Amino acid sequence: MVLCLLLWLGVTALCVGFRPEHAFMAILLAALFFATDASRRLVVALIPFAIFGISYDWMNMVPNYTVNPVDIGGLYATEKSLFGITLASAEVLTPNEFFAIHHAPWADLLAGFFYLCWVPVPIIFGLYLYFIGKKGQYLHFSLVFLLVNLLGFTFYYIHPAAPPWYVASHGFDFIAGTHGEVAGLGRFDEMTGLGIFDALYARNSNVFAALPSLHSAYMLVAFIYALRSQSPVWLKIGCAIICLGIWATAVYSSHHYIIDVLAGITVTLLGFVIFEYIMMRIPAWQRFMSKYTLYIS
């Protein structure tokens, strides 16, 4: 465990850049791993989420725009042709452009709350499954969550794509090293005075990773496993509402095109099918899952 943490910290410091939260997480994981048998099992159960976080961070080693050309104008034109909104003046806008003009304080507030849920709520849902004793369902959920991310990250390198706010701010020219912007979520920051999204997006250098929208994927994974784990009705409804809210916010806030959201849904369903109907039919994988489930139980 200690060697794994040191390796992670060393590679991160050398290739990405060391931040205080890296040290905090390493100390926390080490403390939990050695504290008690129960906390050790929890750390082992959280490995899929740890791999997700490390993978996301390590994508900064090789920016996806250095691997393949970035789709900027093509995606914009396709969105406009499929989902364009025609104004009385005959001008055609993408839904993002329409909402950049037509927005309301109540929608800005809801959008901010929904987008704050995209990672914390699925992780909380996973912990809920774990602590109520549904260890097997938790493991399926967390590993599908990881698989969906890895599929999405892979596509980011195959087809780098600019988000709608990039076109609004920079046009159709490619600018390497562009940092993230809050776009429509800035209105939430202004209303609340919290500056949450400004802090989150100011240091985001992975801006050409709009397609598929993994924001749109995470709560869908949670909703699927809320159904499969026979969770309470209130939890299923809550996951469904947050999922739909994030999909709407992704477009409303100009962080994703509708195409991106549909691609995120597709990647989620693909990851679910691959895991549950292909991987889980492989005897060696079944044995691994049985041992993993037994250990964390």
ROPA-914948 format. One line per field, with one value per residue (C-alpha): x, y, z. Coordinates in nm, 3 decimals, m for minus. Each point is the difference from the previous one (the first is absolute). Layout:
! residues N
east: (X;...);
north: (Y;...);
up: (Z;...);
! end
This chain:
! residues 297
east: (0.000;0.272;0.201;m0.307;m0.064;0.365;m0.001;m0.317;0.138;0.335;m0.148;m0.251;0.261;0.236;m0.247;m0.306;0.090;m0.032;m0.290;m0.088;m0.307;0.224;0.181;m0.329;m0.152;0.314;0.011;m0.374;0.012;0.306;m0.157;m0.324;0.185;0.196;m0.258;m0.241;m0.114;m0.326;0.176;0.247;m0.288;m0.152;0.324;0.017;m0.365;0.077;0.276;m0.222;m0.065;0.369;0.097;m0.260;0.148;0.359;m0.087;m0.174;0.296;0.258;m0.168;0.183;0.326;m0.096;m0.264;m0.246;0.042;0.361;m0.125;m0.275;m0.144;m0.269;m0.352;m0.125;m0.197;m0.125;m0.169;m0.150;m0.141;m0.142;m0.169;m0.153;m0.124;m0.157;m0.125;0.018;m0.263;m0.127;m0.083;m0.258;0.286;0.077;0.329;0.077;0.158;0.126;m0.194;0.306;m0.005;m0.374;0.033;0.294;m0.249;m0.313;0.074;m0.162;0.127;m0.205;0.143;0.353;m0.042;m0.135;0.269;0.273;m0.147;m0.044;0.355;0.144;m0.150;0.174;0.281;m0.090;m0.348;0.107;0.280;m0.242;m0.239;0.278;0.087;m0.369;m0.004;0.320;m0.109;m0.348;0.167;m0.058;0.371;m0.053;m0.221;0.244;0.286;m0.195;m0.094;0.352;0.164;m0.254;0.057;0.374;m0.052;m0.224;0.268;0.275;m0.214;m0.066;0.367;0.100;m0.241;0.139;0.329;m0.161;m0.217;0.093;m0.289;m0.052;m0.295;m0.255;0.147;0.331;m0.165;m0.175;0.328;0.263;m0.182;0.110;0.376;0.191;0.192;0.221;0.006;m0.329;m0.128;m0.354;m0.273;m0.309;m0.221;m0.367;0.085;0.160;m0.349;m0.038;0.329;m0.115;m0.337;0.145;0.334;0.163;0.231;m0.021;0.000;0.263;0.231;m0.085;0.041;0.279;0.268;m0.168;0.236;m0.197;m0.241;m0.006;m0.182;m0.361;m0.101;m0.134;m0.136;0.099;m0.191;m0.305;0.122;0.063;m0.351;m0.135;0.228;m0.131;m0.361;0.052;0.139;m0.264;m0.244;0.208;0.065;m0.370;0.069;m0.284;m0.236;0.115;0.358;m0.095;m0.203;0.279;0.259;m0.231;m0.067;0.367;0.092;m0.248;0.106;0.366;m0.086;m0.196;0.266;0.277;m0.174;m0.147;0.339;0.183;0.229;m0.130;m0.194;m0.305;0.217;0.246;m0.278;m0.135;0.352;0.039;m0.322;0.120;0.337;m0.180;m0.225;0.297;0.206;m0.294;m0.058;0.370;0.033;m0.325;m0.054;0.353;0.253;m0.226;m0.035;0.377;0.079;0.332;m0.170;m0.281;0.257;0.174;m0.330;m0.091;0.334;m0.015;m0.354;0.094;0.299;m0.184;m0.283);
north: (0.000;0.246;m0.082;0.057;0.338;0.104;m0.107;0.200;0.309;m0.028;m0.033;0.276;0.239;m0.068;m0.002;0.198;0.224;m0.056;0.162;0.001;m0.216;m0.279;m0.016;0.022;m0.292;m0.212;0.054;m0.065;m0.325;m0.125;0.080;m0.180;m0.297;m0.065;0.113;m0.294;m0.300;0.181;0.315;m0.212;m0.173;0.340;0.121;m0.313;0.050;0.357;m0.104;0.049;0.361;0.051;m0.129;0.234;0.302;m0.091;m0.069;0.336;0.179;m0.184;0.099;0.329;m0.182;m0.025;0.255;m0.159;0.284;m0.115;m0.341;0.091;0.320;0.174;0.006;0.357;0.114;m0.339;m0.082;0.350;m0.029;m0.346;0.119;0.293;m0.217;m0.258;0.212;0.360;0.248;0.236;0.352;0.236;0.172;m0.334;m0.023;m0.352;m0.046;m0.307;m0.072;0.124;0.332;0.029;m0.057;0.241;0.268;m0.138;m0.096;0.061;0.027;m0.298;m0.214;0.121;m0.098;m0.345;m0.053;0.068;m0.238;m0.276;0.033;m0.015;m0.349;m0.159;m0.177;0.023;m0.151;m0.315;m0.058;0.051;m0.242;m0.256;0.040;m0.038;m0.339;m0.099;0.094;m0.154;m0.330;m0.023;m0.054;m0.190;0.269;0.266;m0.176;m0.031;0.368;0.125;m0.212;0.103;0.361;m0.053;m0.178;0.278;0.253;m0.199;m0.030;0.374;0.086;m0.221;0.180;0.335;m0.101;m0.150;0.305;0.312;0.246;0.356;0.094;0.264;0.269;m0.033;0.103;0.289;0.124;m0.089;m0.074;m0.291;0.042;m0.258;0.145;m0.251;0.010;0.185;m0.017;m0.073;0.259;m0.001;0.106;0.013;m0.135;0.335;0.136;m0.244;0.123;0.360;m0.071;m0.193;0.178;m0.340;m0.016;m0.380;m0.050;0.265;m0.196;m0.330;0.108;0.258;m0.270;m0.247;m0.049;m0.290;0.221;m0.195;m0.291;0.089;m0.310;m0.215;0.193;m0.202;0.255;m0.160;m0.353;m0.016;0.045;m0.232;m0.274;0.075;m0.009;m0.335;m0.156;0.162;m0.203;m0.319;0.013;0.047;0.326;0.193;0.186;0.339;m0.084;m0.112;0.316;0.216;m0.157;0.045;0.368;0.081;m0.192;0.195;0.325;m0.058;m0.080;0.324;0.203;m0.132;0.163;0.301;0.102;m0.039;m0.273;m0.262;m0.037;m0.225;m0.232;m0.024;m0.090;m0.270;m0.138;m0.007;m0.199;m0.238;m0.056;m0.073;m0.263;m0.147;m0.029;m0.158;m0.258;m0.085;m0.056;m0.177;m0.204;m0.067;0.026;m0.160;m0.306;m0.062;m0.268;0.158;0.337;m0.163;m0.155;0.335;0.171;m0.269;0.036;0.380;0.002;m0.250;0.207;0.330;m0.178);
up: (0.000;0.098;m0.312;m0.220;0.161;m0.036;m0.364;m0.066;0.177;m0.180;m0.348;0.068;0.137;m0.289;m0.290;0.109;0.291;0.372;0.184;0.373;m0.058;m0.130;0.335;0.190;m0.193;0.037;0.377;0.035;m0.202;0.186;0.337;m0.091;m0.145;0.319;0.257;0.022;m0.203;m0.084;m0.123;m0.200;m0.178;m0.075;m0.159;m0.216;m0.098;m0.106;m0.240;m0.312;0.099;0.077;m0.345;m0.153;0.178;m0.085;m0.364;m0.033;0.156;m0.209;m0.326;0.051;m0.079;m0.367;m0.105;m0.239;m0.252;m0.054;m0.115;m0.248;m0.151;0.203;m0.140;0.041;m0.303;m0.113;0.329;0.018;m0.354;0.068;0.318;m0.183;m0.285;0.233;0.289;m0.123;0.117;m0.269;0.119;m0.146;m0.184;m0.171;0.186;0.120;0.343;0.178;0.322;0.194;m0.182;0.058;0.376;0.021;m0.104;0.168;0.359;0.336;0.360;0.120;m0.279;0.074;0.364;m0.081;m0.260;0.254;0.256;m0.258;m0.132;0.350;0.026;m0.296;0.193;0.373;m0.028;m0.192;0.251;0.290;m0.167;m0.028;0.368;0.081;m0.173;0.177;0.351;m0.022;m0.081;m0.375;m0.064;m0.325;m0.151;0.121;m0.177;m0.324;0.019;0.076;m0.269;m0.265;0.110;m0.058;m0.333;m0.131;0.090;m0.171;m0.314;0.007;0.062;m0.293;m0.232;0.117;m0.162;m0.309;m0.065;0.199;m0.007;0.113;0.224;m0.105;0.226;m0.186;m0.327;0.176;0.151;m0.262;m0.323;m0.216;0.032;0.204;0.294;0.179;0.380;0.035;0.355;0.101;0.042;0.218;m0.293;0.108;0.345;0.075;0.057;0.292;0.147;m0.034;0.165;0.294;0.034;0.061;m0.301;m0.003;m0.375;m0.056;0.231;m0.169;m0.361;0.030;0.015;m0.237;m0.293;m0.149;m0.189;m0.327;0.163;m0.067;m0.198;0.162;0.296;0.305;0.207;m0.162;0.071;0.374;0.135;m0.268;0.134;0.349;m0.122;m0.175;0.317;0.216;m0.209;0.002;0.374;0.077;0.181;0.164;m0.232;0.131;m0.094;m0.351;m0.055;0.142;m0.231;m0.299;0.076;0.054;m0.315;m0.213;0.169;m0.085;m0.362;m0.029;0.180;m0.225;m0.297;0.183;0.141;m0.336;0.131;m0.243;m0.320;m0.012;m0.210;0.290;0.242;m0.232;m0.039;0.380;0.030;m0.271;0.170;0.328;m0.157;m0.187;0.320;0.183;m0.274;m0.033;0.375;0.082;m0.315;m0.125;0.282;0.258;m0.224;m0.001;0.264;0.102;0.050;0.198;0.233;0.043;0.081;0.252;0.179;m0.010;0.139;0.271;0.107;0.036;0.182);
! end
